[in-house]
Structures are given as C-alpha cells and as structure tokens.
C-alpha cells in the first residue's frame, strides 16, 4: 500500500448518473472502485442519480473520481457543482467539459485552430438533414451533437435514409450533427496530464466487424479487434499523437481524455471526430488498454488520475 494512496483521503467514485450511458458508467465506476480499493484508497461508490451531491460535503469526502459518462456527468454540470462544494475532482474543468461534449462547439474551435475535422452541418429537421446530405455527399453520419458511445448514431448511404436517422438522433438530443463519413481506418488516442506536461499514449487501431463500431461492438462483444501497437506506417502514429495532443490542449482539457480519429484510406490524412473527457474504464475500454501498452497498469492508472484531482482555481488535491 503506497504512501500516496494512504494520503488521498475519503474518495467518492461518481458512477451511474442519469445519462443514456448510465449502464456503461456503472461498469466503469465498478472497475475504478475495485482498483482504488486494491491500492488501499478509502474509496466509495456514489451515484448522483440516487443521492444528492451535497452529501459529499456532509460525509467528508476529500475528492471525487468522476466515472460518469455523457450528460449530467461529463458536460460540466457535475464539475460545476463540485467547484461550488470545493471538492477536487478528476478530469477536465467546467468549460472544457461543456465544450468537449458538444461536438458542434468542439469542431468550431478545432477549425479555428487549424485542426482537421470532417465537414459537417448542424441540423434541426429531417429536411435539413437531407440538404446536408446533398451538400456533404454520401455516406454521411447523423448523430446527436451531445451524446457518446455511438448512441443515436446512424451511417446513411442515401438521402431517403436521412429521415429515420434524424429522428433517431433527435430522440436523444435536440441538436443533431451531420458529418461527412471518412472511409478508412479508425483509431483512438488517450491523453494524460495537463498543459505542457500532457502526453499522448499509444495509438489504438480499431477493427470492428464490417467496420461497424457501434454501441454493441464497443461494449458487449469480443468481435472488435484493438491493435496496439497500432501497426500504422512509420511516422503516422506520431503525427496523429501530435494532432490529438493539440486538440486536447486547445479545448483546455486536463487530467485525461481520449480522442477518436479517422484516417482517410486514400490520402492517409487524419481527421478528428470527437474527444471524450470522461472515457470508459470498463473491461472493453481503450484508455486502460493504451496505458497498459505504455507500461501503466489499470490500478496505477486509476491512482494516477485520482492524484491529479483538482479544482479549476488552485485547489489541487494534496
């Protein structure tokens, strides 16, 4: 049991919540909780959907490991509440969390900073989705602007498919994003740290059945292959890591995150899709997989992230 673990105090692992990703969050949080406890941390499960966050203060929690995914957990809301309570937490702060969960705002900032992201349109109707298909061409991705885990996402091949795809996305979020589909290899890159000290971990190449990396293939099957080392041509991995690191930094992310990237099969150009500021920590999750390839065990990763818990304005966890 390390001295660092002993000094972390009473820790709440925030898991569950009320987003569409609740089930995945419970899986992530369960893994984190077990890992922290195995290292002697006084860690406890805390579900914000079942308990008021004010109980964190009353019960003497010194910091929080945020294992929540999606809205009301990854979008700056919980982060803001913890700022007001004065309880340090893992991951990005209020602003970076709020921006990163909104794929439209994220794309606007990346484009302003000269980073590559596929052409897109924000739409508010099925008719607008059809118009976006005419402008962007097919195939096209239609997805909620503020959701993760591929929930509500559809790949459309024809304009006629836009109506049902828009309806599916709009059920999850009133803001819907249409994005040009990039045909090629899908990779993901975790980042650990903050500011100039942030570092990209090894790239993972994702090979899903029929190229369909959906909710089921992400979490509940063993058919998807994850390649690390990624086996990309010389220099390509480093280029992607540099782009992802820049994408992380310009949004003001801290602690950790994971960015998804498509590599155009024809041009080999990497395109940033989105960034997750509270990535999964399940048995199928990719940050632990990449960390392991870099020599960091799941347990060490959890403790390291917890040690980085902070408030945005000077309240670093001692």
C-alpha positions in Angstrom: 0.0 0.0 0.0 1.7 3.2 -1.2 2.1 6.3 0.9 0.3 8.3 -1.8 -2.8 6.1 -1.6 -3.0 6.5 2.1 -2.9 10.3 1.8 -5.7 10.5 -0.7 -8.4 10.7 2.0 -12.0 9.6 1.6 -12.7 9.3 -2.1 -16.1 9.2 -3.9 -16.2 7.3 -7.2 -19.1 9.0 -9.0 -20.8 6.5 -11.2 -24.2 5.7 -12.7 -25.9 9.1 -13.1 -28.9 9.8 -15.3 -27.5 10.0 -18.8 -28.1 7.5 -21.6 -24.7 6.0 -20.8 -25.7 5.1 -17.2 -25.0 1.3 -17.6 -21.6 1.9 -19.0 -20.8 4.3 -16.2 -21.7 1.7 -13.6 -19.3 -0.7 -15.3 -16.5 1.9 -15.4 -17.1 3.0 -11.9 -17.1 -0.5 -10.6 -13.7 -1.2 -12.1 -12.2 2.1 -10.8 -13.6 1.4 -7.3 -12.1 -2.0 -7.1 -8.8 -0.8 -8.4 -8.5 2.1 -6.0 -9.6 -0.1 -3.0 -6.9 -2.7 -4.1 -4.3 0.1 -3.6 -5.5 1.0 -0.1 -7.6 4.0 -1.1 -10.6 4.7 1.1 -12.9 4.7 -2.0 -16.7 4.5 -2.0 -19.3 4.3 -4.8 -21.6 7.4 -5.1 -24.4 7.5 -7.6 -25.6 11.1 -8.3 -28.9 9.8 -9.7 -29.7 8.3 -6.2 -28.0 10.7 -3.8 -27.7 14.5 -3.6 -24.2 15.8 -4.3 -24.4 17.9 -1.1 -24.0 14.6 0.8 -20.4 14.5 -0.5 -19.6 17.5 1.7 -21.6 16.3 4.7 -20.0 12.9 4.6 -16.4 14.3 4.5 -15.3 13.2 1.0 -12.0 14.8 0.1 -12.1 14.3 -3.6 -14.0 12.6 -6.4 -13.1 10.3 -9.2 -15.6 11.0 -12.0 -16.6 7.8 -13.7 -19.8 9.3 -15.1 -20.3 9.4 -18.9 -22.5 11.6 -21.1 -24.7 14.5 -19.9 -25.0 15.4 -16.3 -21.6 13.9 -15.7 -19.2 14.7 -18.5 -20.7 18.0 -19.6 -19.5 20.4 -16.9 -22.6 20.2 -14.7 -21.2 17.9 -12.0 -17.9 19.7 -12.4 -19.6 23.0 -11.6 -21.3 21.5 -8.6 -18.0 20.2 -7.2 -16.4 23.6 -7.8 -19.1 25.1 -5.6 -18.7 22.4 -3.0 -14.9 22.9 -3.1 -14.2 19.2 -3.7 -11.4 18.4 -6.1 -12.3 16.0 -9.0 -10.6 14.1 -11.8 -10.7 15.2 -15.4 -11.4 18.5 -17.2 -13.0 21.5 -15.6 -16.3 23.1 -16.3 -15.6 24.9 -19.5 -13.6 22.2 -21.3 -16.1 19.6 -20.2 -19.0 21.6 -21.5 -17.3 22.3 -24.8 -16.0 18.8 -25.4 -19.3 17.1 -25.0 -20.8 19.4 -27.6 -19.4 18.1 -30.9 -20.5 21.2 -32.8 -18.7 23.6 -30.4 -15.7 21.3 -30.4 -15.5 21.3 -34.2 -15.8 25.1 -34.3 -12.8 25.5 -32.0 -10.7 22.9 -33.8 -11.4 24.5 -37.1 -10.5 28.0 -35.7 -7.2 26.5 -34.5 -6.5 24.9 -37.9 -7.1 21.3 -36.8 -8.6 18.8 -39.3 -12.2 17.6 -38.6 -14.6 16.3 -41.3 -17.0 18.7 -43.0 -20.3 19.0 -41.1 -23.7 20.6 -40.7 -25.8 21.2 -37.6 -29.4 20.5 -38.5 -32.8 20.9 -36.8 -35.1 18.9 -39.1 -35.1 15.9 -41.4 -35.4 18.2 -44.3 -32.2 20.0 -43.2 -30.5 16.6 -42.8 -31.4 15.8 -46.4 -30.0 19.1 -47.5 -26.8 18.3 -45.6 -26.6 15.0 -47.5 -26.8 16.9 -50.8 -24.0 19.3 -49.6 -21.7 16.8 -48.0 -22.4 13.7 -50.1 -22.7 10.1 -49.0 -22.0 8.2 -47.0 -22.8 10.6 -44.1 -23.0 10.2 -40.3 -26.0 11.6 -38.5 -25.6 11.7 -34.7 -26.7 13.6 -31.6 -24.4 16.6 -31.0 -24.1 16.0 -27.2 -24.0 12.2 -26.6 -21.4 9.5 -26.6 -20.9 5.7 -27.0 -22.4 5.9 -30.6 -25.8 6.3 -29.0 -28.3 7.6 -31.7 -25.7 7.4 -34.4 -26.5 6.3 -38.0 -24.5 6.0 -41.2 -26.7 6.9 -44.1 -26.0 5.9 -47.7 -28.9 7.7 -49.4 -31.0 10.8 -48.9 -34.0 8.6 -48.2 -32.4 7.2 -45.1 -32.0 10.7 -43.6 -35.5 11.0 -42.2 -35.3 7.9 -39.9 -31.6 8.7 -39.0 -32.5 12.2 -38.0 -35.5 11.0 -35.9 -33.2 8.5 -34.1 -30.6 11.2 -33.2 -33.3 13.8 -32.3 -34.8 11.3 -29.8 -31.5 11.6 -27.8 -30.6 15.3 -28.4 -32.4 18.2 -29.9 -29.1 19.2 -31.5 -28.2 16.9 -34.4 -24.9 16.8 -36.3 -24.5 15.6 -39.9 -20.9 14.8 -40.7 -19.1 13.6 -43.9 -18.1 10.0 -43.5 -14.4 9.4 -43.8 -13.7 6.0 -45.3 -10.6 4.4 -43.8 -9.0 3.2 -40.5 -10.4 4.2 -37.2 -8.0 4.9 -34.3 -8.3 6.4 -30.8 -5.7 8.2 -28.7 -5.7 8.8 -25.0 -4.0 11.7 -23.4 -2.8 12.0 -19.8 -1.8 15.2 -18.0 -2.4 18.9 -18.2 -0.9 21.8 -20.2 2.6 21.5 -21.4 3.0 18.3 -19.4 0.2 16.5 -21.2 1.3 13.4 -23.2 -0.4 11.2 -25.8 -0.4 7.5 -25.1 0.0 4.8 -27.8 -2.5 4.9 -30.7 -5.0 2.1 -30.8 -6.3 0.9 -34.2 -9.9 -0.3 -34.1 -11.0 -3.1 -36.4 -14.8 -3.6 -35.9 -17.0 -6.2 -37.7 -17.9 -4.8 -41.1 -16.4 -1.5 -39.9 -19.4 -1.0 -37.6 -18.0 0.2 -34.3 -21.4 0.7 -32.7 -22.7 0.5 -29.0 -22.9 -3.2 -29.1 -19.5 -3.8 -30.6 -17.9 -1.2 -28.2 -19.0 -2.8 -25.0 -20.7 -6.2 -25.3 -18.9 -8.3 -27.9 -15.4 -9.6 -28.3 -15.6 -9.4 -32.1 -13.9 -6.0 -32.4 -10.1 -6.1 -32.6 -8.0 -3.5 -30.9 -4.4 -3.3 -32.2 -1.7 -1.8 -30.0 0.9 -1.4 -31.3 -1.3 0.0 -34.0 0.8 -1.1 -36.9 0.5 2.2 -38.8 3.2 3.3 -41.3 6.3 4.9 -39.9 5.7 8.5 -38.6 1.9 8.2 -38.9 1.4 7.3 -35.2 3.5 10.2 -34.0 1.7 12.6 -36.3 -1.7 11.5 -35.0 -0.5 11.8 -31.4 0.6 15.4 -32.1 -2.7 16.3 -33.6 -4.6 14.8 -30.7 -2.4 16.4 -28.1 -3.0 19.8 -29.8 -6.8 19.1 -30.0 -6.8 18.3 -26.2 -4.8 21.4 -25.3 -6.8 24.0 -27.4 -10.0 22.9 -25.6 -8.3 23.3 -22.2 -8.7 19.7 -21.2 -6.8 18.4 -18.2 -6.2 15.1 -16.4 -7.2 12.8 -19.1 -9.3 12.3 -22.3 -9.5 10.2 -25.4 -9.8 11.4 -28.9 -11.3 9.5 -31.9 -9.7 9.9 -35.3 -10.4 8.6 -38.8 -7.5 8.1 -41.3 -8.6 8.6 -44.9 -7.8 5.4 -46.7 -6.9 7.3 -49.9 -4.9 10.3 -48.6 -3.8 9.0 -45.2 -4.9 12.3 -43.7 -6.1 12.0 -40.1 -9.5 13.6 -39.2 -10.5 14.4 -35.6 -14.0 13.2 -34.8 -14.6 14.0 -31.2 -13.0 13.9 -27.7 -14.2 12.3 -24.6 -13.2 13.9 -21.3 -14.5 11.1 -19.1 -13.6 8.0 -21.1 -14.7 4.5 -20.3 -12.9 2.3 -17.8 -14.7 -1.0 -18.5 -13.1 -4.3 -19.5 -13.5 -3.3 -23.1 -12.3 0.3 -22.7 -9.4 1.8 -24.6 -7.6 4.2 -22.2 -6.6 1.3 -19.9 -5.5 -0.7 -23.0 -3.3 2.0 -24.3 -2.0 2.8 -20.8 -1.0 -0.9 -20.4 0.9 -0.7 -23.7 2.8 2.3 -22.2 3.6 0.3 -19.1 0.9 1.7 -16.8 -1.4 -0.9 -15.1 -5.1 -0.3 -14.7 -4.6 0.1 -10.9 -1.7 2.6 -11.4 -3.7 4.5 -14.0 -6.7 4.9 -11.6 -4.4 6.1 -8.7 -2.5 8.4 -11.1 -5.8 10.0 -12.3 -7.0 10.4 -8.7 -3.8 12.1 -7.7 -4.4 14.7 -10.4 -7.8 15.6 -9.0 -8.1 19.4 -8.7 -10.4 22.4 -8.7 -10.1 24.8 -11.6 -8.9 27.7 -9.4 -6.0 26.5 -7.3 -7.5 23.6 -5.3 -5.1 20.8 -6.3 -5.5 17.6 -4.2 -2.7 17.3 -1.7 
